Amino acid sequence: MKSMTAFANTNHAKEWGQIQWEIRAVNQRYLELNFRLPEAYRSLEMPLRELCKQQLERGKIELSLKIELNQIQSELPINETLLSQLNEAVCFIQQRLPEATQINPLEMLQWPGLVKAESHDTKQIQADILQTFEQALQQLNESRQREGEQLAQLILQRVGTIREQVNSLKPLLPSLVQQYQQRLAERIKELTAELDETRLAMEVAILAQKIDVAEELDRINTHLDEVVRVVPQPGAIGRRLDFLMQELNREANTLGAKSIDTRVSQVSIELKVLIEQIREQVQNIV
């Protein structure tokens, strides 16, 4: 089980500079990716998205990249070919125009292209960005895994509590139904003294069957068994668990609607509270 809520922050020192990845993930029904990349590396968004789709199933993901380039320290590189051409041009001008002043060498350095501007290896930087991004995703998934393990424990604990509530009610059902039948029969006799005994017994039996919650309790236990089976499964299980919470809530509502005793009502309310607590946790599960 993995949580959709997680955080990763990685820093990587390279020969050319520093890379920092920051990834924040929260719950979302689908996979939603939002990149904040330096303008010079916008072209990497598509391959970065593909890496995300390979490793992330669901969630709203904010991904931020910061790049810090080292300053290049080297001797001033001169374009000697261009310098020779400029020198010939200057000599030609001075021959034609003797009154022309001498050229300032510092001004010559400002001539476009005379000084070769050294730059970093762009391909290497891009390769390092992709490689470090995979490490950041791994850290994010590890964080999701750790939180998912905690969520699994919370869910299984509440499943155990629900099962205890259901199992505590089961032995009481026969006596509760019998007591209800007696009260119902007495009440009907008071209202309809002339009602046939056989017809009375039939009507009481039909009404008693309608308020029997044994089937609901059995279905609740069946759904709980499925939750316990699904929780340790790999991959995306959040939607499956969410569906099971809907089914459990439906049975708890039916249990409350059929209640014939305060103990049944109390169990129904307690089940709804526990199911809602699990459902809130399930919303964060991948």
N, C-alpha and C positions, 0 to 999 in steps of 0.2 A: 504494500500500500504506500502511495506517495501523496503528500500534501501538495495542494496547488500554491500555498503560501510559502515563499522561501526568498532567500537573499544570497547573493554571491558578489564578492569583491576580490579581484585578483590584480596583482601588480607584477610586471615582468620587465627585467632589465636586459636590454639588448645592446649590441655594439653601437648601434646608431642612435639609441635613445630609450625611452620608457613607454610601456603600454599599460594602461589601466582599463579594466573592464568592470562595470558595475551592472548587475542584473537584479531586478526586483520582479517578483511574481506574486500575483493575487488570484483569487478564484474568478473564473469566467467559464461560461458554458462551452465556448469553443476556444481555439488557439488564436489569440490576438497579439501580434508582434508590433512593437513600436520602437524604432531605432533612432538613436541620437548619435550621428556620426559626424566627424569633421568633414567639411566640404570636399577636401582633397581625396577622401576615401569613400565617397558616396557610391562609387561603382561596385563596392564590395557588398552592398546590401543584399543582392540576390543570392550569392553563395552563402552568406550568413543566414539568410532565411531558410535555405535548404538544410543547413546544419541543424537549425532549430526544429524543423519539421521531422527530422530523423530521430531526435532525442526527446522532444516534448510533445505531450498529447493534448493537454488543455491548459488554459490559464491566460490571464492578461499579463504580458511580459513587457517590461520596460528595460531596454538595453542601451547602455551608454558607453561610448568609447572615448578615451582621452589619450592623445599622442603628444609626447614631448621629444623633439629631435635634439640631439647633441649638436653643438656648433662645430663646424668643420674647421680645423686648424691646420693650415698647410702654407707652403710658399705661394706667393702671388703668381698664378699661372698666366703667362702672356701669350697671346696669339701672334707668334713670330712672323707668320706669313702676312697677316694684316699689318703688322708693324712695319715690315719692309715696304709694303705698298704705300703706306702713309708717308714714310720717309721719302720715297721717290717723288710722291706728289708734292711734299713740302719743298724739296730741292728744286723741282720744276718751277714752283711758284716763285721762289726766291730768285731764280735765274731770270725769270720774266719781270719780276717786280723787285728790283734791288732794295727799294725802300721798305719792303716787308720786314717786320720784326722777327726775332727769333721765337721759335715755338717753345712754350712752357711744357716740359715733360709731364707735369702733374695734370695739365689740361689734356694731354694726349691720352692719359689713362682713362679719361672719361668718355673716350670715343666708343660708341656701341660695338661690342664684340671684341674689343682689344684685350680685355681681361676675361678669361674663361671662368665662368661661374661653376664651381664644383657643386655637385648635388649628391644626395643620398641615393642609395640603390632602391628604387621604388618597388621593384619586384620582390626584393628581399623583405621590405617592410610589409607588403601585402601578404606574403607567405607567413610572416611572423604573426600578423594580426589574425589570420584564420587559425593558425596553430594554437595561439593563446586563447582564442574564443572557445575552442573545443575544451580546453582546460577549465574555463569559466563555467561552461555548461555542465561539465562533470561535477564541479563544486556545487552548482545549483541543484543538480539531481541528488547529490549526497545529502544536502540540506533538506530537500523534499522527503527523502527516504527517512531521515531521522525523525522529522516531525510526523511523517505518516505512521511510523511505528508507535509513537505516543498516541496518535488518534485511534489506532487499532486497539490499543489497550483500553482506552476510554469507552470505545464502542462495545467491546466484548464485556466490559464490566457492567454496562447498562443492560446489555442483552441478558446477562446472568440475573440481574435484578428483576427484569421483566418476567423471566421464566419462573423465578421464585414467587412472584405475585400470582401468576397464572396457576402454578401448581398448588399454591395455598388455597385457591378458590375451588379447584376441582372437587376435592372431597366433600365440600359443603353443598354441591349442586343437588344431589338427590333429596336431602332434607329440605333445602330451600324450595324446590319444586313441590314437594309434598305439602309443606306448610302453605304455599300459595294456593294449591288445589283446595285445601280445607277452607281457607278464608274465602276463596271464590265461591265454593259450593254453598257456604253459609250465607253469603251475601245474596246469591241468586235465589235461595229459598226464601229469604226475607222479602224479596221483591216479587217473586212469582211462586206463591204457595201451591198452585195447581199444576206446576210443571212436572211432567213425567220423569220418574227417577232415572230411567234408561237414557232419555234425552238429556237430562241434567248431567249425567256422568259423561256422556259423549261431548257435550259442549265444554265441560270443564277440562277434559282431556285435550281437546283441540287447542284451547287457550293456553293450557300449560305447555303444550308442545311449542307454541309460538314464542314462549318466553324462555325456553331452554337454550342456554348459551354454551353447551358442551361443544358444539361444532365450531363455534367462534374460538374457543380456547384451543381446540386442536389445530385450527388453521394458524393461530398465532404462533404456536410451537413449531409448526412446519415452516413458517416464514423465518423464525429465529434460527432454525437449523440451516436455512439457506444463507442467512447473514453470516453465520459462523463459517460456512463453507467458502463464501466469496471473499471474506476479509483477507485471507493469506494469499489469494490468487495474484499472479503478476499482471502487469498491464493496467489499463484504464478500467476501474471498477466503480467509479463514483456514480455513474448513471444507473447501474444495476442496483446499487445500494439505495439510491434515491427512490427507485421504483418500489423496492421492498418496504421502505418507510411509509410510502403511500398506502400499500396494502395493509401494513400493520395498523396504521391510523384508522383505516376503514373498519377493521375488525374491532378496534377499541371503541369506535363510535357506535357500532352495532351492539356491542356489549353494554354500553351505557343506555342505549335506547330500550333494550330488553330488561333492564334492571328491575328486579322484584325485591331487592333487599339493599340496605345501605352498604353492606359489605361489597356487593357487586358494584355499586356506584363508586365506592372508594377505590376499588381496584381499577375500574375504567378510567377514573381521573388520573390515578398514579401512572397507568400505562401511557396515557396521552402525554403527560409531562416527560416521561423517560423517552418516548418515541421522538418528541420534539427536540429533546437534547441531542439525540443521535442524529436527527435530520440536520441540525445546525452544523454538526461536525462533518457530516457527509458532504455538505456544500463545499468544503475545502479539499475534498479528495479527488484526485485525478481520475 
